Amino acid sequence: MTIALLISAVSACVRTDGPAGSFRPPKTAFVRGMPPEGIVGKTRRSLETRLYNPPLSPIHRTHPSVGRMRGKGSLSIGTTKDGFVVECRRLPIIGAHHRILEAQAVRNTRCGTDEVVAALLKAAEDVAGAHEGAVLTVGNLSREGGGDIPWSVSHNSGRDVDIGLYLKGPDGRQVIPPDFVHVDAAGRGEIDGVEVAIDVDSTWLAIRSLLTNRRIEIQWLFIADPLRALLLDH
């Protein structure tokens, strides 16, 4: 199972592949020039049918490798751009150590493979173990059944996830915005007039958890160059 992780201004996207229980050194790549999800959605996907109006309707999928006497659990078929997912696992909107952002929670794009969802929950738990009360923010995974979504060219087969960077306010406490936030090259932004900054340590702990998780393999991690430098320096 391979996951693609995207971290842009305040979002990250991960993709994973490889059989459960196997481990190969993570293939992590940093790619430049990823536009915000809104730009991608407007230029590459059009809202032509009700299938693309949030909340997105589930799409029923079947596959002979899933079902009674053939095994159980999720199955990701095809590419992240053109595939789909069978028996996807839903990430709860709110959990002990994570939360789907308000803007994305209404879309019904919280389905991924079993391995992807488990890896997210573990990463959130790992960060909370180091920083009590820390909450991992999440954006889009895939729609139920997979297939196209209007906010991204990928996210079709349950193997991608948009992850929010951990943010902290002037008092050092975590700030959870309703949607992704634009930050500058120094990792600073603003929410309703309040200055926020990336919590580099918490964000790196989440990335490290995903990279070292033996049940998945990170294929891509997308992040803006200045933010990449902050994390690597840390």
Secondary structure by P-SEA (a helix, b strand, c coil): cbbbbbbcccbbbbbbbcccccccccbbbbbcccccaaaaaacccccccccccccbbbbbbbcccccccccccccccccccccccccccccccccccccccccccccccccccaaaaaaaaaaaaaaaaaccbbbbbbcccccccccccccccccccccbbbbbcccccccccccccccbbbbccccccccccbbbbbaaaaaaaaaaaaaacccccccbbbbcaaaaaaaaac
